[in-house]
């Protein structure tokens, strides 16, 4: 029996006190006696080592010890602080002279073995365990269970499940020592909805206006599917602030919420009652500017845009002074920062309120004019520094300009070498005393090379495509073996190879582009080479179509061009010039557009282009700005200088054509007539002459949302016209417009433009030539579209956005038939996925509301599915 030996009364009483559990409240330190610790035994352990516990207590055999005393109390307190034990007791087991022998009894807390969660989806269980830190081996305490329960209840209440109930139970795990399994049962119930929102005290603003101010707190209505009714306390508190801001925007700056009451209707429905005090309506009085020397009062007043007598709007006043919601706002702070005054500060101060009029002073501290000291870049592991620096609008020694920084971000994003969403300019070492600041552009490299590998069925057989595109190429490192990673990169050049082939055609192309020819000015050099071959088709004995290599038509072309960024009307404009030559070679091949199957035609072209690309927000997902392009492609008017009688050639051709049609097919004279007709047609089209004008414009508008979740409207308009100089020669059979479908031409042998118009089959809206009965291509077209875009993710590894569209357009045989309002309409939705290695992938589902030009079926065309590969963004 512990502690029972022959001792004096006082000593025996002391030991009896000590044999009970010692706590800070039970110990009376003034009654302690001094001993030498003769021994310490630790009992009750299951998983811990006895010696480890002894060492942790700090008690050593042979040391002096007062019992009871501070040492014992400190040891027990220290052990409780570990939160590893559910019970701790200290006993005396024996006393021999001045030696005392102690026993430390410890009851270990059970450890967590397994956790089972009921009431939520399986994919949510792992995140719940991580959030509550319910790891295997964790000690189970009352605190752990209570905190887990409270966390889960609050978690789902924040999501609108106000009736959430959580129960937690533990049971012994017989497969492990001192371990328990935990079972968590979550009953979320239904989301609590808002039956009604009642406003009291509002006379100046209607219930409807106040309800609109509550952006996330809405009462339930059967027709509202885009924002369902739910009560989330955090959102409700934010909406109450928005309610006061709505009053402030309408002049009621003293408005306040007297009370807001939640009334429970039933288990799943509540009412909200909001009582407001509107106060008086105020107006802007005099607005004086103090401290300004850089800009005059008149200039600042014009930039502020608030006139005396206007309804007081505190929110508008703050935005006009400093608007943090936009990257490039038109506010007073930006006005100063765009002119070099980084350290300027502007504060509106109410100087007086007379009746319902508030007078302001806009107090300005302009600070010292700021200049850029160092401009650096980081994160560009592949792209050479000079490629980046030449695009920056911020240079050392220049005045600081917020607008120049924003423009630099845009230019770096447009390169396509970096993740446009993660171009971060860091302001470093701002020094208001010296008026200097450093800027570092932190970049994240994005894949700038693409591989195109496609296979599909079309044109009577299998079509295979292999394409390689390197948009950050370095031709100067072409012969440096160490630069191949996997190809020489870093100089911002573009190099692309593409091969496409089937049984009936082959296409080869090579393109090279240098964006800064000479490395001094933004003059882009382009060169492209192409070779295409189309073979005739014959039917074999079994009725199958086979390619006939004795019948072929080929085009060999080369184009060289220069494009220069200009400064007027602004530096978003680019002017381009290019020269091209195409050789059309026929061998026993008749396209149906020509009346000769043997011979050659030539085309020498000059193309002038004017474009303005001022989109903002990234190349993949623009959010603002516009992008338009006008091009005019012309050939020399050979017929005006050649002196040939093209009218006579055409008249003779038409006469021969008429004779051939009237003769029987087996008439022996047809051969000679056809030979003569081919000679005339080859002479007529020996040098092609035409002019081709195209316009395309895109406008981007952010309708709502934040920087990474924006609902964007893309508005598009297009127009194209192909004309001739000489009616005696007529329109060329090439360079025509084919409208309809996904916009992906399998091959374009003849310079045709493939125009996307979803909801119809490919080229289904191209007009039929009444003379040939074939779709030879339109000479004029127009197209309009509206597209709503919403991003799911804009990460460097993959950018994904959804879209919905309305489109309309058509193509016409000639300008006389052209009617811009006679369009074929469609609507639909789709998704786009951009991955650096593969380019743009997507799928669209479109519904055509009008009949097409090829099926001959009346009524709507119906649904079409379009797969998008490598289209424009």
MOPEVEN-V559902 format. One line per field, one symbol per residue. ss: DSSP state (H for helix, E for strand, - for the rest). A space follows every 50 residues. Layout:
BEGIN
ss->???
END
This chain:
BEGIN
ss->--------HHHHHHHHHHH---------HHH-EEEEEEEEEEE------H HHHHHHH------EEEE--HHHHHHHHHHHH---EEEEEEEEEEEE--EE EEEEEEEE--EEEEEEEE---HHHHHHHHHHH------E--HHHHHHHHH HHHHHHHH------EEEEEEEE------EEEEEEEEE-----EEEEEEEE ------HHHHHHH-------------------HHHHHHHHHHHHHHHHH- -----EEEEEEEEEEE--EEEEEEEEE-----EEEEEEEE------HHHH HHHH------E--HHHHHHHH----------HHHHHH-------EEEEEE EEEE--EEEEEEEEE-----EEEEEEEE------HHHHH---------E- -HHHHHHHHHHHHHH--E-HHH-EEEEEEEE----EEEEEEE--E---EE EEEEEEEE--EEEEEEEEEEEEE-HHH---HHH-----E---EEEEEEEE E---EEEEEEEEEE--HHH---EEEEEEEEEEEEEEEEE-----EEEEEE EEEEEEEEEEEEEEE-------EEEEEEEEEEEEEEE-----------EE EEEEEEEEEEEEE--E-------EEEEEEEEEEEE--HHHHH---HHHHH HHHHHHHHHHHH-------HHHHHHHHHHHHHHH--E---EEEEEEEEEE EEEEE----EEEEEEEEEEEEEE-------------EEE-E--------- --EEE-E--------------------E-EEEEEEEEEEEEEEE----EE EEEEEEEEEEEE--HHH------EEEEEEEEEEEE---EEEEEEEEEE-- -----------EEEEEEEE----
END
